[in-house]
């Protein structure tokens, strides 16, 4: 895992190891905003699935099937944080999931790091003029999610 050299491994290093961000001005601005709110995480680490939302197939009559399993060594609730931030950013899920899925004392930090994990590849591709699909609008569409995550714990509702 330590020698992977792909956009998602870069995103993980951006979120957890302080890698220098890459990207267009819009993406770099969102990354800088999130990085200003980073704090230490105390939850223990283990091997987790790093991209569960788009990589599990569901059927009414069959058990879930995992079609890809990118391992990361991070706190267990990181997998949930990535799934929930993906759901609200890319799938139109309610921002209330940010509160509803809280599953660790470090939840807000895990959400911040999940957002950085996704913005890392966006910036990586933007720096190489290779943005496509939902990544073209990622920095704009993630704005309300960033606002809601940063508002957690400040007595304001995260939204709907």
N, C-alpha and C positions, 0 to 999 in steps of 0.2 A: 504494500500500500504506500510505503514511503517514496517509492521511485516512480509512481505513476506520473505521466506528463500529458495530461489531457485537460480540456477546458473545465471539467467538473472537479478534477483534482486541484486545479488552480483556484476554483471557487472555494473549495474546502480550506486550502491554505490561506486564502484571503480572510475567511471567516474565523479561523482558529489559530493561525500562526503569524498573522501580520504581514502577509505577502503584499507587495506594492501593487495597488490596483492599476488596471489598464482600462482603456475605453474612450468613448466620446465624452464630451463635456457634460452632457445630461446624465449619463450613467455615473460618471465620476462624482458628480454633485450628490447624487443619492447615496453612493457608497460613503463619501466623506461624512454625510449627515449621520448615517448609521454608526460609523466608526467612532464618532464623538461620544456615543452612548455605550460603548463596550465596557464591560466590567468582568472581573474573574468569575468563572463558573466552578462550583464546588461539587456538582453531581459526578459520581463515578462513571468511568468510561467502560465501554464494551463494544464488541462488533455489532454494528447496526446496518440496516438497509438504508441506503442514502437517497433513494429515489422511488419510494413505494407507490405514490399516487398513480403515476402513469404505467407502472410495471406490474400491476396485478389485474388479472382478468377475472371477471365475475360472471356467473351464470346461475340461473334459478335452480338448476338441478345438479350442479357440480360444486365441489369445494373450490375456493379461490385458487388460482394458479399464478405463481410468480414467474414472469417471463424473463426477468433480468434481475440480477442481484449484485448491485455495486456496494461492496463492503466499505465501511468507514469505522474507525475506532473513536467513538464519541459517546457522550451521555445518551442513554437509551431514549429519553424523550426528544432527542434531536430528530429522530425519524418522524415523530408526530409533528414537530414544529415545521419540518420541511413539507410534510403532507398538507397541513392546514394552511400554511402561507401559499403553497401552490394552488390549493382549492380556492382561496379568496382572490388570488392574483389572476389566475388563468382560467378558472372554471366558473366564476360568478357566484361562488358561495358567499354566504353572509359573513360580514366581519365579526358577528357575534361568536363565530367558531373560535376566534382567537382567545376568548375567555373560556368558552365551553370545553375546549380541549386541554386546558391547563393541566399538566400532569407532573410538574416538578417545581421545586422551590426556585429554580433558576429559569422558569418558563419565559419571562420577558427576554432574558439574555439568549435563550435558545431560539426564540423567534427572530431576534436581531441577527443572529448568526445564520439562521436559515435564509433570511433575505439576502445577506451577503453572499452566502453559498450560491444562490441563484444569480445574483448580479455579477459575480465573478465571470462566469461564462459569457454573459451578455457583453460585458466590457471586453473580454478576450476576443470575441467575434467582431465587435464594433471596431476595435483597434486594427483589425485585419480586413475591414470592409466586407464581412461575411455574415452580417445580420440577415436573418430570414424568418418567416413565419411570425410567431408571437413574440419573438425577441425584438422585432422592429419597434414595437410599442411598449416593451417591458418597462423601461425607466418611467414612462408616463403612467402606465396602468398600475404600477406598484406604489405610486405616491400615496393614495388613500390608505393602503395597507401599512406603509411606513408610519403615517400619521397615527393610525390606530394602535400600532404596536408601541410607539413611543409614548402614547397617552396612557397605556396600561399602568395601573398603580398610582395614578395621579388623581383619582377620584372622578374621572370623566369616563363616560361609557365609550366603548370602542366603536360603536356604530352598529348599523344593521345591514 
